[in-house]
Amino acid sequence: MSGAWFSSSGNASWHSLRSAVGARSKTAMAAGDKPIQLYSLATPNGQKIGIFLEEAQIPYEAHLIDIGKGDQFKPEFVKINPNSKIPAIVDPNGADGKEVRVFESGAILIYLAEKYNSPLLPKDPAKKAETLGWLFWQVGGLGPMLGQVGHFFRFAKEDVPYAKERYLTEAKRLLTVLDKGLEGKEYLTGEYSIADISSVTWVKGLSYYDKSVLNLDDYPNAKAWVERIFARPQVQKGVTVCAK
């Protein structure tokens, strides 16, 4: 899911900070000479990759894909991601020197962590499995459910009570899972990892909702976790990558 519902005025409310992190191309599809070419927009899904690149200190060039203007449907971008969603990356020097194109935020996080031997993806098999479990929990559950809540509470052309109740109930359940998962821990697996990076932008986005719908104060462990992660300078830079 692209996280497109955050591309309205709600997105700007989180990100008053602007940064020249990574060289931003003047044209969305222009290729650069950095090791990683990022094609994205500063939605919750897009921000994950900006954060990781900053945390891992990987040289990259960021290209803004304006989904409001339909950039994701241009042939040049569809060649990178046939599903026409952000984010996506191109690694000009992949295995055997061949170009590698990666789409889907979870796949990108894993690819980059493995390519650059990042400690943000643990090597210990048990810790790695736990990290990947939380990562897929987010991409398959938390993100899509919060996206549906955003759609039916903010953008649906008609009121659909059943959909509102269904998606809000599931979103609250998932946030409770997250909150309980953080009990007694600073990070989801005990150490900061791509599991945290994957989820934190979505949970930060609860400020996008009216508090009568979703309120981060109801999840104190998650609230402290968001504040802890967003205090990191690399995160503050990462969330501004490809901001409009």
N, C-alpha and C positions, 0 to 999 in steps of 0.2 A: 504494500500500500504506500502511496507516495506521500501521505501526510499533507495533501494539498489543502485541507481545510485550515491549516495553520498559515497559509500564505496570504490571508487577509490581514486586517489591522491588528489582529491578535499577535501575529508574529513579531511585529515591530515593538510591541510593548515589552517583550522580554529583552530585546537586544538593542538597547540604546548605544552600546559600545560598537564602534566600527574599527576595523583593523585592516592593515595591508598585509594580512597573513597570506603567504603564497602569492605568486603573480597572478592577477586576474586578467584574463584575456578580454579584449574589447569586443570580440565576437565570440558567440557561444561555442562554436565548433572548431575554432582555430586551435591547432595543435602546437604545443611548446616543446622545449627541450629538457624539461625536468623529468626525473625518473618515474613519477606518477602523474598522470593527467586525470583530474577529477572533474566530473560533469555533474552539477548538483544545484540545489537551492536550499536555503537555510530553513527547511522544515524540520520537524523532529527526526525524520529518517535521514535527511541530508546532513544534519548537524553531527550525527554520530561519526561520520567519516572525517569531517573537519576536526573534531575532537581527537580522534585516533591519530591522525596525521601530525597534529601538533604535539600530542603526548609522546609519540614515537620519534618525533623530530625527523620525519621523512621529507625530503625535498619534494615539492609538488607544485603543479600549476592548476589553479581552479578556474573553471569555466562556468559562468552563470547560465543555467537552463531555466528560462522563465516559463513556468508551466501555465501561467495566466495568459501568455501570448502564444502558446502552442509549440514552443521550442522542442518539446519532447516528441513531437510527431514529425519533425524534420528528418529527411532520409539519413542525414549524417549521424543523427543521434540514434535512430532506429537501428542503424548498423551496429552500434555499440550495445544497445539494449532493445531487443525486438519487442519487449513489453511496454516500451515508452513510459517508463517510470524513472524518477531519480531516487537515489544516486546511482552513478555508474563510474567506473574507472577504466583507463587504458594504461597498461604497463608495456611500454615499447620494447622492453628488454626482459621478457619472461624466460621461461625455461628454454634452453637451447638458443637463446637470443631471439626467440619469436615473440611477436606482439600477443599480449593476452588482454582480453576484454572481460570485465567482471561486472555483473549487475546483481541487484538485491543486496541490501545493506548488511545482512548477516554474512553472506558469502564474501563480501568485500572485506569485512572485519577479519574474518578467518584467513583469507588470502594474504592480506597485508601482514597480519601477525605472524603467519608462518614464513612468509618470504623474508621478513626482516628480523626473524627470531626474537620477537618481542616478548618480554615477560608478562605482557597483558593477556597472553594466552598461555596458561601454565603448561609446563612439560610433564609434570607428574600425571599419570593416567587418570587417577581418581579426581584430582582437582580439575583436569582438563574436561573430564566428563561432566562435572558439576557446572563448570563455566559454560559449556556448550548447552547444557540443559536449560539454564537461565536465559541464554541467548535465544534459543529457539522458542522458549516460553514467551519471550517478548515479541518476536517477529510473527509468531503464530497466534498470539492471544492478546496481550496487553495493547499493542499498537493498533491492530484492527478494531478491537472493541472500543477504545477511546476515539478512534476515527469515526466509528458509527454513531457514537454518542454526539460527537461534534456535528455530524451531518444532520441527525434528526432533531437536535435541539437548536441548531443555528441556521441551517441552510435548506432544510426540506420545505418544499413549496406548500405542503399541507401538513396538518398536525396528524401524526400517526401514533396514538397512545401505546399500542401494542409494541411497536418498534422501540419507542422511547423506554418503556419498562424493561423489555428484553435486554437491550444493550446496556442500559444503565445498571441493571442488576448484575450483569456479568462483569462490567467494568469495576464495580464496587467489590465484587468477589475477588477479582484479580489483584486489586489494590490491597485488599486484606491479606492475600497470599504474600504479596511483596512485603507488607509491613511486618508480618510474622516472620518472614524469612530474614529480616534484618534485626530481629531481636538479639541483643547482646553482641552485635557485630557492626563494624564500621562499613563493611562492604558485603555484597551478596555471598561471596565465597570465602570471606575473611580477608582477602587481599584485593585491591583494586584491579579490575580486569575489564575485558570487553563485555562481560555480562553487565557491569554497571554502566558502561558507556552506552550500551544498546538501549537500556531502559530509562536512563535519567532524563533524557530530553523530553520524552513523553510525559513523565511524571511532573517535571517542571512546568509543562504545559497545562496543568490543572488550573493555573491562574487564568487561563483562557475562558474558563467557564464561570458562570454565576455560582457563587458559593452555595446557593440552595440546591444546585445540581451535583457538583463535585467540589469537595473542599479538602485541600491537602492537610489542613489542621486535624482532620479526622484520622490521619495516619501518621502519628508522631515519629515513628522510626523512619518512615520514608521521608518525611519532611526534613529531619536532621541529616539524612543521607544526601538529599538534594542540595542542601545548603553546604554540606561538607565538600561535595564534588564541585559545585559551582564556585567555590572559593579558590579553586586551582586556576592559576593564570592560563595554563594551556587550554582549559575548558572555556574560559572566557574568550580566548582568541578563536578557538575552534568553532564556537556557535555562530560567529560572524562570517565565517567563510561562505561565500556565495549569497550573502544577504543582499536584498534589493535596496 
